[in-house]
Amino acid sequence: MIVDIVIDTICPWCYVGKRRFSRALELSPQDDLRVGWRAFQLNPDMPKGGMERDLYTIRKFGSKDEARPLFKTLENAGHKEGINFDFNRIKRIPNTLDSHRLIRFAAAFDLQAQLVEALFHAYFSVGRDIGDRAELAGVGESAGLDRDEVLEFLESGRDGDKIVAEDDLARRLGINGVPSFIINRRYAISGAQAPEVIAKVFDLANRDALTATAE
């Protein structure tokens, strides 16, 4: 089974969705599973240095008071998935291009899933600025990558165009929000759905694959 998971590294529902995806695999284990993490930028025009979080919140929601119910909903959803969302620790909303580049880099070491988890934890629970390359190097190291190699890669600027192209492809495919799970390049699940929902799509995809093989 091939699963492409489209995320942004500053998307809290993507963090919830990742945990629910893992629980879906416990309900419906998949042999020969290949997971690829695909880039989507919620704020593709974000300045390279990011933006102060309070200013971003006011621009997006109108005021911090307007945003509080959403954050509370996320905290409750996260608690059920073992996630400690600590939004007050987040001081800046970063540009996520480099974090996506790093996820792509981690694929060569089969460490994408570990890195995605580390990025989410660093940003949402610790409040680290994952738009800062030194911070990203530390997060990469915690996921099993070599810190110096990460820094060298990030400073090189490599794969930036590939991330932009991947984001553009997602939008052309009709994806305008994340997370999105694309199973066997045929079935799409939008949003952080319940594990039971994801598991049912796994089963549907497997039945279709068996039917195609029989034919």
C-alpha positions as a Markdown table, in Angstrom:
| # | Residue | x | y | z |
|---|---|---|---|---|
| 1 | Met | 0.0 | 0.0 | 0.0 |
| 2 | Ile | 1.2 | 3.5 | -0.9 |
| 3 | Val | 0.1 | 6.4 | 1.3 |
| 4 | Asp | 1.0 | 10.0 | 0.5 |
| 5 | Ile | 0.4 | 12.3 | 3.4 |
| 6 | Val | 0.2 | 16.0 | 2.6 |
| 7 | Ile | 1.0 | 18.2 | 5.5 |
| 8 | Asp | 2.4 | 21.5 | 6.6 |
| 9 | Thr | 4.7 | 21.5 | 9.6 |
| 10 | Ile | 2.9 | 24.3 | 11.4 |
| 11 | Cys | -0.6 | 22.7 | 10.9 |
| 12 | Pro | -1.9 | 21.5 | 14.3 |
| 13 | Trp | -4.5 | 19.3 | 12.7 |
| 14 | Cys | -1.7 | 17.6 | 10.8 |
| 15 | Tyr | -0.1 | 16.6 | 14.1 |
| 16 | Val | -3.5 | 15.2 | 15.2 |
| 17 | Gly | -3.9 | 13.5 | 11.9 |
| 18 | Lys | -0.5 | 11.8 | 12.1 |
| 19 | Arg | -1.4 | 10.3 | 15.4 |
| 20 | Arg | -4.8 | 9.1 | 14.2 |
| 21 | Phe | -3.1 | 7.6 | 11.1 |
| 22 | Ser | -0.9 | 5.6 | 13.4 |
| 23 | Arg | -3.9 | 4.4 | 15.3 |
| 24 | Ala | -5.6 | 3.4 | 12.1 |
| 25 | Leu | -2.6 | 1.2 | 11.3 |
| 26 | Glu | -3.1 | -0.5 | 14.6 |
| 27 | Leu | -6.7 | -1.2 | 13.7 |
| 28 | Ser | -5.9 | -2.3 | 10.2 |
| 29 | Pro | -2.2 | -3.2 | 9.9 |
| 30 | Gln | -0.8 | -3.0 | 6.3 |
| 31 | Asp | 1.9 | -5.1 | 4.8 |
| 32 | Asp | 4.5 | -3.5 | 2.5 |
| 33 | Leu | 3.4 | 0.0 | 3.5 |
| 34 | Arg | 5.2 | 2.9 | 1.8 |
| 35 | Val | 4.5 | 6.3 | 3.3 |
| 36 | Gly | 5.6 | 9.5 | 1.7 |
| 37 | Trp | 5.3 | 12.9 | 3.3 |
| 38 | Arg | 4.3 | 15.6 | 0.9 |
| 39 | Ala | 4.7 | 19.4 | 1.2 |
| 40 | Phe | 1.9 | 22.0 | 1.5 |
| 41 | Gln | 2.4 | 25.5 | 2.7 |
| 42 | Leu | -0.5 | 27.1 | 4.5 |
| 43 | Asn | 1.3 | 30.4 | 4.2 |
| 44 | Pro | 3.3 | 30.3 | 1.0 |
| 45 | Asp | 3.8 | 34.1 | 1.1 |
| 46 | Met | 5.2 | 34.1 | 4.6 |
| 47 | Pro | 8.4 | 36.2 | 4.9 |
| 48 | Lys | 11.5 | 34.1 | 5.1 |
| 49 | Gly | 12.0 | 35.2 | 8.7 |
| 50 | Gly | 8.4 | 34.4 | 9.7 |
| 51 | Met | 6.0 | 36.6 | 11.6 |
| 52 | Glu | 5.4 | 37.4 | 15.2 |
| 53 | Arg | 2.6 | 35.1 | 16.4 |
| 54 | Asp | 0.3 | 37.6 | 18.0 |
| 55 | Leu | 0.3 | 39.7 | 14.8 |
| 56 | Tyr | -0.4 | 36.6 | 12.7 |
| 57 | Thr | -3.3 | 35.6 | 15.0 |
| 58 | Ile | -4.9 | 39.0 | 14.8 |
| 59 | Arg | -4.6 | 39.1 | 11.0 |
| 60 | Lys | -6.0 | 35.6 | 10.6 |
| 61 | Phe | -8.7 | 35.5 | 13.2 |
| 62 | Gly | -9.4 | 39.2 | 13.9 |
| 63 | Ser | -8.3 | 39.0 | 17.5 |
| 64 | Lys | -6.7 | 36.7 | 20.0 |
| 65 | Asp | -10.1 | 36.3 | 21.7 |
| 66 | Glu | -11.6 | 35.1 | 18.5 |
| 67 | Ala | -8.9 | 32.4 | 18.2 |
| 68 | Arg | -9.1 | 31.0 | 21.7 |
| 69 | Pro | -12.0 | 28.6 | 21.1 |
| 70 | Leu | -10.1 | 27.1 | 18.2 |
| 71 | Phe | -7.0 | 26.6 | 20.3 |
| 72 | Lys | -9.1 | 25.0 | 23.0 |
| 73 | Thr | -10.6 | 22.6 | 20.6 |
| 74 | Leu | -7.1 | 21.7 | 19.3 |
| 75 | Glu | -5.8 | 21.2 | 22.9 |
| 76 | Asn | -8.7 | 18.8 | 23.6 |
| 77 | Ala | -8.2 | 16.9 | 20.4 |
| 78 | Gly | -4.5 | 16.7 | 21.0 |
| 79 | His | -4.9 | 15.4 | 24.6 |
| 80 | Lys | -6.9 | 12.4 | 23.3 |
| 81 | Glu | -3.9 | 11.6 | 20.9 |
| 82 | Gly | -1.2 | 12.1 | 23.6 |
| 83 | Ile | -0.2 | 15.5 | 22.2 |
| 84 | Asn | 0.6 | 18.4 | 24.5 |
| 85 | Phe | -0.3 | 21.5 | 22.5 |
| 86 | Asp | 1.3 | 24.5 | 24.3 |
| 87 | Phe | 0.4 | 27.4 | 21.9 |
| 88 | Asn | 1.6 | 30.0 | 24.4 |
| 89 | Arg | 5.2 | 28.9 | 23.8 |
| 90 | Ile | 5.0 | 29.7 | 20.1 |
| 91 | Lys | 6.4 | 33.2 | 19.5 |
| 92 | Arg | 6.8 | 33.2 | 15.8 |
| 93 | Ile | 4.9 | 31.7 | 12.8 |
| 94 | Pro | 7.7 | 30.5 | 10.5 |
| 95 | Asn | 8.1 | 30.1 | 6.8 |
| 96 | Thr | 8.0 | 26.3 | 6.4 |
| 97 | Leu | 10.0 | 25.9 | 3.2 |
| 98 | Asp | 13.2 | 24.8 | 5.0 |
| 99 | Ser | 11.3 | 22.3 | 7.2 |
| 100 | His | 9.8 | 20.7 | 4.2 |
| 101 | Arg | 13.2 | 20.6 | 2.5 |
| 102 | Leu | 14.5 | 18.8 | 5.6 |
| 103 | Ile | 11.7 | 16.2 | 5.5 |
| 104 | Arg | 12.6 | 15.5 | 1.9 |
| 105 | Phe | 16.3 | 15.2 | 2.9 |
| 106 | Ala | 15.3 | 12.7 | 5.6 |
| 107 | Ala | 13.8 | 10.4 | 3.1 |
| 108 | Ala | 17.2 | 9.2 | 2.0 |
| 109 | Phe | 17.8 | 8.0 | 5.5 |
| 110 | Asp | 14.3 | 6.5 | 6.0 |
| 111 | Leu | 13.8 | 8.9 | 8.8 |
| 112 | Gln | 10.8 | 11.0 | 7.5 |
| 113 | Ala | 8.3 | 9.8 | 10.0 |
| 114 | Gln | 10.7 | 10.4 | 12.9 |
| 115 | Leu | 11.5 | 13.8 | 11.6 |
| 116 | Val | 7.9 | 14.9 | 11.1 |
| 117 | Glu | 7.1 | 13.8 | 14.6 |
| 118 | Ala | 10.1 | 15.7 | 16.0 |
| 119 | Leu | 9.2 | 18.8 | 14.0 |
| 120 | Phe | 5.6 | 18.8 | 15.3 |
| 121 | His | 6.8 | 18.2 | 18.9 |
| 122 | Ala | 9.4 | 20.9 | 18.7 |
| 123 | Tyr | 7.0 | 23.5 | 17.3 |
| 124 | Phe | 3.8 | 22.8 | 19.1 |
| 125 | Ser | 5.0 | 21.5 | 22.5 |
| 126 | Val | 8.3 | 23.3 | 23.0 |
| 127 | Gly | 7.8 | 26.4 | 20.9 |
| 128 | Arg | 11.0 | 26.2 | 18.8 |
| 129 | Asp | 11.3 | 28.3 | 15.7 |
| 130 | Ile | 11.3 | 25.6 | 13.0 |
| 131 | Gly | 12.0 | 28.3 | 10.4 |
| 132 | Asp | 15.5 | 28.9 | 11.9 |
| 133 | Arg | 18.1 | 26.6 | 10.3 |
| 134 | Ala | 20.1 | 26.1 | 13.5 |
| 135 | Glu | 16.9 | 25.1 | 15.3 |
| 136 | Leu | 16.1 | 22.7 | 12.4 |
| 137 | Ala | 19.5 | 21.2 | 12.7 |
| 138 | Gly | 18.9 | 20.4 | 16.3 |
| 139 | Val | 15.5 | 18.9 | 15.5 |
| 140 | Gly | 17.0 | 16.9 | 12.7 |
| 141 | Glu | 19.7 | 15.5 | 15.1 |
| 142 | Ser | 17.0 | 14.5 | 17.6 |
| 143 | Ala | 15.4 | 12.5 | 14.8 |
| 144 | Gly | 18.6 | 10.6 | 14.0 |
| 145 | Leu | 20.1 | 12.8 | 11.3 |
| 146 | Asp | 23.7 | 14.2 | 11.4 |
| 147 | Arg | 23.6 | 17.8 | 12.5 |
| 148 | Asp | 26.4 | 19.0 | 10.3 |
| 149 | Glu | 25.0 | 17.3 | 7.2 |
| 150 | Val | 21.6 | 18.9 | 7.9 |
| 151 | Leu | 23.2 | 22.4 | 8.2 |
| 152 | Glu | 25.2 | 21.9 | 5.0 |
| 153 | Phe | 22.0 | 20.8 | 3.2 |
| 154 | Leu | 19.9 | 23.7 | 4.5 |
| 155 | Glu | 22.5 | 26.2 | 3.6 |
| 156 | Ser | 22.8 | 24.8 | 0.1 |
| 157 | Gly | 19.2 | 25.8 | -0.7 |
| 158 | Arg | 18.8 | 22.4 | -2.5 |
| 159 | Asp | 15.3 | 21.1 | -3.3 |
| 160 | Gly | 13.6 | 24.4 | -2.6 |
| 161 | Asp | 12.2 | 24.4 | -6.1 |
| 162 | Lys | 11.0 | 20.8 | -5.7 |
| 163 | Ile | 9.0 | 21.8 | -2.5 |
| 164 | Val | 7.4 | 24.7 | -4.4 |
| 165 | Ala | 6.5 | 22.4 | -7.2 |
| 166 | Glu | 5.0 | 19.8 | -4.8 |
| 167 | Asp | 2.9 | 22.5 | -3.1 |
| 168 | Asp | 1.7 | 23.6 | -6.5 |
| 169 | Leu | 0.8 | 20.1 | -7.6 |
| 170 | Ala | -1.2 | 19.6 | -4.4 |
| 171 | Arg | -3.2 | 22.7 | -5.2 |
| 172 | Arg | -3.8 | 21.7 | -8.8 |
| 173 | Leu | -5.1 | 18.3 | -7.5 |
| 174 | Gly | -7.7 | 20.2 | -5.5 |
| 175 | Ile | -6.0 | 20.1 | -2.1 |
| 176 | Asn | -6.7 | 23.3 | -0.3 |
| 177 | Gly | -6.3 | 22.2 | 3.3 |
| 178 | Val | -4.3 | 19.7 | 5.2 |
| 179 | Pro | -3.8 | 17.0 | 6.3 |
| 180 | Ser | -4.7 | 15.0 | 3.3 |
| 181 | Phe | -4.1 | 11.3 | 2.9 |
| 182 | Ile | -3.9 | 9.8 | -0.6 |
| 183 | Ile | -4.1 | 6.0 | -0.6 |
| 184 | Asn | -2.7 | 4.0 | -3.5 |
| 185 | Arg | -2.9 | 7.2 | -5.6 |
| 186 | Arg | -6.6 | 6.7 | -5.8 |
| 187 | Tyr | -8.5 | 7.4 | -2.6 |
| 188 | Ala | -8.2 | 10.7 | -0.7 |
| 189 | Ile | -9.1 | 11.4 | 2.9 |
| 190 | Ser | -9.3 | 15.1 | 3.8 |
| 191 | Gly | -8.7 | 16.3 | 7.4 |
| 192 | Ala | -7.7 | 14.6 | 10.6 |
| 193 | Gln | -10.4 | 11.9 | 10.4 |
| 194 | Ala | -11.0 | 9.3 | 13.1 |
| 195 | Pro | -8.8 | 6.2 | 13.0 |
| 196 | Glu | -11.8 | 4.0 | 12.2 |
| 197 | Val | -12.6 | 6.1 | 9.1 |
| 198 | Ile | -9.0 | 5.8 | 7.8 |
| 199 | Ala | -8.9 | 2.1 | 8.5 |
| 200 | Lys | -12.1 | 1.6 | 6.4 |
| 201 | Val | -10.4 | 3.3 | 3.5 |
| 202 | Phe | -7.4 | 1.0 | 3.9 |
| 203 | Asp | -9.8 | -1.9 | 3.6 |
| 204 | Leu | -11.5 | -0.5 | 0.6 |
| 205 | Ala | -8.2 | 0.1 | -1.2 |
| 206 | Asn | -7.1 | -3.4 | -0.4 |
| 207 | Arg | -10.3 | -4.9 | -1.7 |
| 208 | Asp | -9.9 | -3.0 | -4.9 |
| 209 | Ala | -6.3 | -4.1 | -5.3 |
| 210 | Leu | -7.3 | -7.7 | -4.9 |
| 211 | Thr | -10.1 | -7.3 | -7.5 |
| 212 | Ala | -7.7 | -5.7 | -9.9 |
| 213 | Thr | -5.2 | -8.6 | -9.4 |
| 214 | Ala | -7.9 | -11.2 | -10.0 |
| 215 | Glu | -8.9 | -9.6 | -13.2 |
